[in-house]
Amino acid sequence: MKTPGRLYGVGVGPGDPELLTLKALRLLQAAPVIAYQSATNRDSIARKIVASYLTGNQIEVPFHLPRALEPEKAESIYDKEVAPIAEHLADGRDVVVLCEGDPFFYGSFMYVFTRLSDKYETEVVPGISSLMACPVALGVPFTYYNDILTVLPAPLPAEVLTTQLLATNAAAIIKLGRHFTKVRDILHQLGLASQARYIERATTTQQRIIPLDEVEPAEVPYFSMIVIPTKIRL
Ligand SMILES: C[S@@+](CC[C@H](N)C(=O)[O-])C[C@H]1O[C@@H](n2cnc3c(N)ncnc32)[C@H](O)[C@@H]1O
């Protein structure tokens, strides 16, 4: 019987190809198979980040795990999408799954992990997350001493966002996209708008930092974040 391949979930950082760990680089160049999430007709962001490091003779396996599906439907679609990765592993080939940012911080790799990690040896390599990269790109110290930091996905209901923002010292609001206006209104209501900073596509060549009230809601991409740092302490 063949020895199965190893599965690697490798964080490739937030966008700048230099923000990759040495371990990620070594593993992704050594693997015969590279897999990445790629929505239909759209380039994979994770692949784009590492494009200049790929050897040119690796097998590439794009997969698509669409969001916002009924749970039962998602399960069978995800099973089907992950199957080609399992086939390579069963045939003895190591597979590196590229993950934007960090694999376990809201990463789609988790759906691969939950399906395959009990069947194949698996290693997860942490990456620099957008949670770390955005405050640094904005130049705002994020948390001090015993401050509480809360990560809030923007699709949550307004009441939940409001309650959580009132209960924290610092926050990162992710997955903005079409939820931007709702979030901005809440920040104004809570008196947090002047403290909040908006950034999109942090660390990439397309990075933009825009004052909150000048952001055009219709143009807010998925890869954007609002950072609310704690009050500066001297
Ligand atoms: C599904 S989560 C994945 C997070 C990723 N695993 C990480 O560690 O950064 C996607 C959200 O992360 C944030 N994000 C990821 N990369 C970003 C970037 N380069 N600039 C701004 N926000 C980013 C956005 O809020 C986006 O909606």
The ligand as an SDF file (V2000), in Angstrom:
LIG
                    3D

 27 29  0  0  0  0  0  0  0  0999 V2000
  -12.6190   35.1160    5.5670 C   0  0  0  0  0  0  0  0  0  0  0  0
  -11.6320   36.3160    6.3900 S   0  0  0  0  0  0  0  0  0  0  0  0
  -10.0390   35.5860    6.1900 C   0  0  0  0  0  0  0  0  0  0  0  0
   -9.0050   36.1840    7.0800 C   0  0  0  0  0  0  0  0  0  0  0  0
   -7.6170   35.6370    6.8270 C   0  0  0  0  0  0  0  0  0  0  0  0
   -7.5370   34.2120    7.0770 N   0  0  0  0  0  0  0  0  0  0  0  0
   -6.5870   36.3740    7.6690 C   0  0  0  0  0  0  0  0  0  0  0  0
   -5.9530   35.7540    8.5350 O   0  0  0  0  0  0  0  0  0  0  0  0
   -6.4090   37.5730    7.4400 O   0  0  0  0  0  0  0  0  0  0  0  0
  -11.6070   37.6010    5.2060 C   0  0  0  0  0  0  0  0  0  0  0  0
  -11.6020   38.9700    5.8350 C   0  0  0  0  0  0  0  0  0  0  0  0
  -10.3200   39.2870    6.3040 O   0  0  0  0  0  0  0  0  0  0  0  0
  -10.0400   40.6570    6.0910 C   0  0  0  0  0  0  0  0  0  0  0  0
   -8.8290   40.7640    5.2380 N   0  0  0  0  0  0  0  0  0  0  0  0
   -8.0870   39.7540    4.7830 C   0  0  0  0  0  0  0  0  0  0  0  0
   -7.0320   40.2170    4.0960 N   0  0  0  0  0  0  0  0  0  0  0  0
   -7.1150   41.5620    4.1140 C   0  0  0  0  0  0  0  0  0  0  0  0
   -6.3160   42.6050    3.5790 C   0  0  0  0  0  0  0  0  0  0  0  0
   -5.1980   42.3380    2.8720 N   0  0  0  0  0  0  0  0  0  0  0  0
   -6.7030   43.8860    3.8090 N   0  0  0  0  0  0  0  0  0  0  0  0
   -7.8180   44.1590    4.5220 C   0  0  0  0  0  0  0  0  0  0  0  0
   -8.6090   43.2030    5.0510 N   0  0  0  0  0  0  0  0  0  0  0  0
   -8.2620   41.9240    4.8560 C   0  0  0  0  0  0  0  0  0  0  0  0
  -11.2530   41.2830    5.4140 C   0  0  0  0  0  0  0  0  0  0  0  0
  -12.0440   41.8860    6.4030 O   0  0  0  0  0  0  0  0  0  0  0  0
  -11.9250   40.0590    4.8270 C   0  0  0  0  0  0  0  0  0  0  0  0
  -13.3130   40.2760    4.7040 O   0  0  0  0  0  0  0  0  0  0  0  0
  1  2  1  0
  2  3  1  0
  2 10  1  0
  3  4  1  0
  4  5  1  0
  5  6  1  0
  5  7  1  0
  7  8  2  0
  7  9  1  0
 10 11  1  0
 11 12  1  0
 11 26  1  0
 12 13  1  0
 13 14  1  0
 13 24  1  0
 14 15  1  0
 14 23  1  0
 15 16  2  0
 16 17  1  0
 17 18  1  0
 17 23  2  0
 18 19  1  0
 18 20  2  0
 20 21  1  0
 21 22  2  0
 22 23  1  0
 24 25  1  0
 24 26  1  0
 26 27  1  0
M  CHG  2   2   1   9  -1
M  END
$$$$
